Amino acid sequence: MTIHKFTIADAAFVRSPGQDGDVLTGNLLDQRHGGPVTIGFGRYGPDQILEETMAVHDTMVILEGKITVSDGHKSVTAGPGAIIAMQKGDRVIIRSHENGAVTAYVTYPHWQQPEA
């Protein structure tokens, strides 16, 4: 078994694929490492909106700020220390608030192919 430790300083943030807003992701562990999940950090600028149909199961831990996730039936808002789970196929709207947000995430399976 290989043990990994990551901090937000280890993440190389890039714009979330297919998005033009201030939503950045930084994968730290993914298929390149041989495991079944992707782990990383996310950064949301203030008042960002991301509309997405989930391609994977995604669990976010809110580290800073607040995130609201709506699915057309229910809306939840979470702050530091809370977890939001979204399932593959869910159509969601993810919204950051006035101070933006920082999250940690785990997806199953991997949500993005590594760059060549």
Rosetta blueprint (number, residue, H / E / L):
1 M L
2 T L
3 I L
4 H L
5 K L
6 F L
7 T L
8 I H
9 A H
10 D H
11 A L
12 A L
13 F L
14 V E
15 R E
16 S L
17 P L
18 G L
19 Q L
20 D L
21 G L
22 D L
23 V E
24 L E
25 T E
26 G E
27 N E
28 L E
29 L E
30 D L
31 Q H
32 R H
33 H H
34 G L
35 G L
36 P L
37 V L
38 T E
39 I E
40 G E
41 F E
42 G E
43 R E
44 Y E
45 G L
46 P L
47 D L
48 Q L
49 I E
50 L E
51 E E
52 E E
53 T E
54 M L
55 A L
56 V L
57 H E
58 D E
59 T E
60 M E
61 V E
62 I E
63 L E
64 E E
65 G E
66 K E
67 I E
68 T E
69 V E
70 S E
71 D L
72 G L
73 H L
74 K L
75 S E
76 V E
77 T E
78 A E
79 G L
80 P L
81 G L
82 A L
83 I E
84 I E
85 A E
86 M E
87 Q L
88 K L
89 G L
90 D L
91 R E
92 V E
93 I E
94 I E
95 R E
96 S E
97 H E
98 E E
99 N E
100 G E
101 A E
102 V E
103 T E
104 A E
105 Y E
106 V E
107 T E
108 Y E
109 P L
110 H L
111 W L
112 Q L
113 Q L
114 P L
115 E L
116 A L
